[in-house]
Amino acid sequence: MKISTKGEYGIRAMLYIATHCARGPVTSHQIAKHQGIPEPYLRQILALLSRDRLIQSNRGPQGGHVLGRPASEISLRHVLMTLEGHTSAIDQILALPCTIEVGTQYCAIREVFLEVKEAIDRILSATTLEDMVRRQSEILACKIPVPHDLPFRQLLPVIPG
């Protein structure tokens, strides 16, 4: 699965807003500074999130950004669909015309890709900003290290040679 920087930055910004919502609106400058996002690009992302009513944005001295609805009602899938129009690169692959001999209807590769898409959509739909805020708090409070990547697992058996 590939998430563009727009999708990643959007999720980071939404998590920051959700984490800080009790203190009132947060500015794009605060989000950019604390999340390491270039502010001009962040403003474009926030405009898209605002257009889809995931956030509310107000200008002025007391302005800033707040969630457009409760964090429990905003899934990661909704954020990615708003920013990218899809949840995975597999959507783009599945949309291409099939040129293999067996055709789309009998394609084992397509079957696996559909399973991957379903798993991704299920996880992203089930994960809300509220869940992410809660988990982020647990990770920080308990100092739970998050691995850089999944551990390598050998997929094929080693045949002694």
Beta strands, then each sheet from edge to edge (+ up, - down):
strand 1: 55-58
strand 2: 64-67
sheet 1: 1+ 2-
end
